Amino acid sequence: MKGRVSAFTQNQALAALLFLYHRVLEKPFPTLENLIRAKRPARLPTVMTRAEVRAVLRKLEGERRIIGMLLYGSGMRLMEALRFCVKDVEFGFNRIVVRDAKGHRDRYVPLPLSFRPPLVTWVSRATRWQEEDLAGGGGTVYLPYALARKYPGAEREWGWQWLFPAESRSRDPRSGAERRHHLEDWNIQRAVAQAVRDVGIRKPVSCHTFRHSFATHLLEEGYDIRTIQELLGHRDVKTTMIYTHVLNRAGGRRVRSPADTL
């Protein structure tokens, strides 16, 4: 293209044209059989060193630090960490259940041992909010897939509450009820971006970089690629193979969260 834009922008423009013809003009696209989509170049993921991870986490405070520890310690995506419920934390097995993740698949990720003390403190704080909301006639949470009809009263149960609820209540546009949503993703993204600037890291680091660092550091520890594939929730192992740019060694040991070595 003349504008020398990225492959993503080219494909987005093509999708917009297809939508225009199909939905608005209601006529077939003139040269549909000759369409060629731009190929997105393969980019190596940005990875932080353990020292950089430690420095960024130290700059975060409160629930933002807890979520940062969770992203690095379990390899979850940001929205996966924000959307899971209290019942999804299995302390007895030292793991977290990630439900209905990308691709509509569930998976288990490790619960870092170093994450337990601050998590217990945070749960106590969230419990107080829940009790205050219940006393005020609220305390409900949105349940997907008509679970509220299938399990009456479940929307008030502690297990279904967000682990990281917002500090203030808002009105749910779906039902009109006033309830707490989970923390917004921009809240964490801004905090991480500021922490990265404060530390002085020059490479592009975002919340997703914790996930890249999690996978790469596990490879350095000797865990096999299939294990890491399952932890990340990748459908195809080829997606996980990108992390072998650092190290490609096989191991068979029980997975221990890299957050426990910080």
Buried (B, 14 or more C-beta within 10 A) or exposed (E): EEEEEEEEEBBEBBEEEEEEBEEEEEEEBEEEEEEEEBEEEEEEBBBBEBEBBBBBBBBBEEBBBBBBBBBBBBBBBBBBBBBBBBBBBEEEEBBBBBBEBBEEEEBBBBBBEBBEEBBEEBBEEBEEBBEEBEEEEBBBBBBEEEEBEEEEEBBBBBEBBBBBBBEEBEEBEEEEBBBBBBBEBEBBBEBBEEBBEEBEBEEEBBBBBBBBBBBBBBBBBEBBBEBBBBBBBBEEEEEBBBBBEBEEEEBEEEBBBBBEEB
